[in-house]
Amino acid sequence: MALPNTVETPRGLELQAKLKAAGAADQSLKDWPMPTKDDYVVIGGIVVLFSYVEFNLRRLAEAFDHAGLLPHPWMGRAMDLDIGQVERAVQAAPVWSGPADVEALKTLAELRRVRNLVAHFAVRRFPSDEAFLFVTKNAKDYEHEFGAKPAPGVAMTAVVEREQVVNALGHIQYIQNWLAQVVPEFEKRLFPAPNPLG
């Protein structure tokens, strides 16, 4: 599963130091606050909106494939592609009117990493910061990120400022709204009109 790239910022390093200090002081993460109702709206919003994004990308791939617009190696295979392949195939279709369209589609790969994080990791709030701690025991993700299997008792963590998650939601919402407009237009152009006689 693709996860967000690690970007070391002064604020991120400060949060990592707080996390490390909490571990050294033997403070249990179970005592850290759960997300607030507003946090659940943001995190859940990312998961729900990305489900619509994927649904609409698959609709596009199907329409492009039907019209012979999916390039090789995806041509004729729209129904069998995983979502990463769908993203690349839709991006590569020679139908986009400008760089803004292609850029919006390219942004989805990075946003999917955020969706994977919020959808598959357990989450707690930092006790005194507007930030989240995401935790997983997925050994495959750990090995993918660090090149080795985790030692027993080790979990993989990610710290993210709440504002970053809110910003990701805004980007996903923008792209979903754009897809909700363009997908029906492509379907109308590329699928034959239904025969009223059946």
C-alpha positions in Angstrom: 0.0 0.0 0.0 1.4 3.4 -1.0 1.8 5.8 1.9 2.6 9.5 2.0 6.2 10.3 1.5 8.1 11.4 4.6 8.8 15.1 4.6 10.9 16.4 7.4 9.8 19.8 8.5 10.7 21.6 11.7 7.1 21.1 13.0 7.2 17.4 12.0 10.5 16.9 13.8 9.1 18.6 16.9 6.0 16.2 16.9 8.3 13.2 16.4 10.4 14.4 19.4 7.2 14.6 21.5 6.2 11.1 20.4 9.7 9.8 21.3 9.6 11.6 24.7 6.2 10.0 25.4 7.6 6.6 24.6 10.7 7.2 26.8 8.5 8.3 29.7 6.5 5.1 29.2 3.2 7.0 28.6 0.7 4.7 27.0 -0.7 5.8 23.7 -4.0 4.4 24.7 -4.2 7.4 27.1 -3.8 9.9 24.2 -7.1 11.5 23.1 -9.3 9.9 20.5 -10.2 12.0 17.5 -12.9 14.6 18.0 -16.2 14.5 16.1 -14.8 17.2 13.8 -11.7 15.0 13.2 -14.0 12.1 12.3 -15.7 14.3 9.7 -12.4 15.2 8.1 -10.9 11.7 8.2 -14.2 10.0 7.1 -14.7 12.7 4.5 -11.4 11.7 2.9 -12.4 8.0 2.8 -15.9 8.6 1.5 -14.9 11.2 -1.2 -12.1 9.0 -2.4 -14.5 6.1 -2.9 -16.5 8.4 -5.2 -13.2 9.4 -7.0 -12.4 5.7 -7.6 -15.9 5.0 -8.8 -15.8 7.9 -11.3 -12.3 7.0 -12.5 -13.5 3.5 -13.2 -16.5 5.0 -15.1 -14.0 7.0 -17.2 -11.8 4.0 -17.9 -14.8 2.0 -19.1 -16.1 4.9 -21.3 -12.6 5.5 -22.8 -12.1 1.7 -23.4 -15.5 1.4 -25.0 -14.5 4.2 -27.4 -11.0 2.8 -28.1 -9.3 5.7 -26.3 -7.3 3.8 -23.7 -3.7 3.5 -24.9 -1.7 0.3 -24.8 -1.2 -1.6 -22.5 -4.6 -0.9 -21.0 -6.7 -1.1 -24.1 -9.5 -3.6 -23.8 -8.7 -4.2 -20.2 -10.6 -1.5 -18.3 -12.7 -3.9 -16.3 -9.6 -5.9 -15.1 -7.3 -3.0 -14.0 -6.4 -2.3 -10.4 -7.1 1.3 -9.3 -3.5 2.4 -9.8 -3.6 1.2 -13.4 -7.0 2.9 -13.8 -5.5 6.2 -12.7 -2.5 5.9 -15.2 -4.7 4.7 -18.0 -7.2 7.6 -17.6 -4.3 10.1 -17.4 -2.8 8.7 -20.6 -6.0 8.8 -22.6 -5.7 11.4 -25.4 -8.8 13.3 -24.4 -7.7 15.9 -21.9 -8.1 19.5 -23.1 -5.2 21.0 -21.0 -2.5 20.6 -18.5 -4.9 21.5 -15.6 -6.9 18.3 -16.2 -3.8 16.1 -16.3 -2.4 17.8 -13.2 -5.6 17.1 -11.3 -5.3 13.5 -12.3 -1.6 13.2 -11.3 -2.4 14.8 -7.9 -4.7 11.8 -7.2 -1.7 9.5 -6.7 -0.4 11.6 -3.8 -3.9 12.0 -2.4 -4.4 8.3 -2.5 -1.4 7.9 -0.2 -3.1 10.2 2.4 -6.4 8.2 2.0 -4.5 5.0 2.6 -3.0 6.4 5.8 -6.2 7.7 7.3 -8.2 4.6 6.2 -5.8 1.9 7.3 -4.0 3.2 10.4 -5.3 3.6 13.9 -5.4 7.3 14.9 -5.0 9.3 18.1 -4.6 13.0 18.8 -1.5 14.5 20.2 -2.4 15.5 23.8 -1.5 19.2 23.4 -1.2 19.7 19.7 -3.4 20.0 16.6 -1.8 16.9 15.2 -2.5 13.2 14.7 -0.6 10.1 15.5 -1.3 7.3 13.0 -0.2 3.7 14.0 -0.2 0.4 12.2 1.1 -3.2 12.9 1.1 -4.0 9.1 4.4 -5.8 8.7 4.3 -5.5 4.8 3.9 -1.7 5.1 6.7 -1.5 7.6 9.0 -3.6 5.4 8.1 -1.5 2.3 9.0 1.7 4.1 12.1 0.6 6.1 13.4 -2.4 4.0 13.3 -4.9 6.9 10.6 -6.7 8.9 9.7 -5.0 12.2 11.0 -6.5 15.5 8.3 -8.0 17.8 6.4 -5.2 19.6 7.4 -2.5 17.1 4.6 -0.5 15.3 4.9 1.9 12.4 3.9 5.4 13.2 3.2 8.6 11.2 2.7 12.1 12.6 0.6 14.6 10.7 -0.6 18.0 11.5 -4.4 18.3 11.4 -4.2 21.2 9.0 -2.5 18.9 6.5 -5.3 16.4 6.6 -7.9 19.2 6.3 -6.0 20.5 3.2 -6.0 17.0 1.7 -9.7 16.8 2.1 -10.2 20.1 0.3 -8.1 18.9 -2.7 -10.0 15.6 -2.8 -13.3 17.4 -2.7 -12.2 19.7 -5.6 -11.1 16.8 -7.8 -14.3 14.8 -6.9 -16.5 17.7 -7.9 -14.5 18.1 -11.2 -14.9 14.4 -11.9 -18.6 14.5 -11.1 -19.0 17.0 -13.9 -16.7 15.6 -16.6 -17.5 11.9 -16.2 -21.2 12.2 -17.3 -20.1 14.4 -20.2 -17.7 11.8 -21.5 -20.2 9.0 -21.0 -22.8 10.9 -23.0 -20.3 11.5 -25.8 -18.7 8.1 -25.9 -21.5 5.6 -25.1 -24.2 5.1 -27.8 -27.6 6.5 -27.1 -29.8 3.7 -25.7 -32.2 2.2 -28.2 -35.8 3.2 -27.1 -37.1 0.0 -28.7 -35.0 -2.1 -26.4 
